């Protein structure tokens, strides 16, 4: 009976080790922005180029940029941030496809467990930006929205970039989810929808400046 339980016990220790390592490696990180986005956009896509610009805009202000550390828009945002004054951080996850660390990281962490990685995404972030993405991006987006909605974290800006991309989701939230009273009207104010990365960066930078000026 004891032997049958040993794998679970060792899993708890592995989870603990991921938490300890992540906290130790990022302990000095302050005021970071977490950026989500698809791994599937190629380098020659407009979305990739916009993500590079977003990384540049944030990092040039000294703002650390955290992504999932993989390819596509994660790579692009890290690429933009990498040569600038802010830190470029990647929180990679072990997956059977797509995910591998990109080459533009000042700090690269590797996780086996999604929930430990999600904790690290939130722990040091003062803002979230969602670029176009799939299930993973939406999972992380709604995780952030839920944490703010339930007041498990202090409210911070959550910005969706790409009105055409996110319009269907926002329409569903307004005309189905809200109509069926599964959310309140105020919950729709938990995020901002913008069309460009310049607008997203401006919202984040303004929030950080105001936050730093508050006694």
C-alpha angles and dihedrals in degrees: 000000000000092000091053090057096048097087090056091048091052090048090058089053090049090051089049092051091052091051094047094046093048094048092047094048094048099034094115094046114116133179098001128170120222116215123196126194145138124291090213104073112104126226094257095054122107089234091058092050091049090051090053089053091049091055090049094049094050098040094046086064090054092254114146112235121215122192136162087268096233135110130288117036092355090058091044094054092046089047091056093046098043101081094038132085097266124078121262110216130183125194102196126195130208107247134162091238145017099010121107129134114271122227099246104077132121088186123024122186126183124212134190095189124061095209093055090049091049090052089055092048089058103034097073101024127110093175141020128212121192116201120187110301148138137247094321093051092047092046090055092042094054091043089058093045092050093050091052094042092052092042093239087134133026112270113267132170116281110191128189114203119209118044094202093049097048098034095097093051093047091047090052092049092050101039102032112019096039093038090055088049093240088132134022124248088247090061089069088064092062091086138040124219116211136166103223139041089235089063091046093050091047091055092049096044092048091050093050092048091051091045092052091048093052111098 
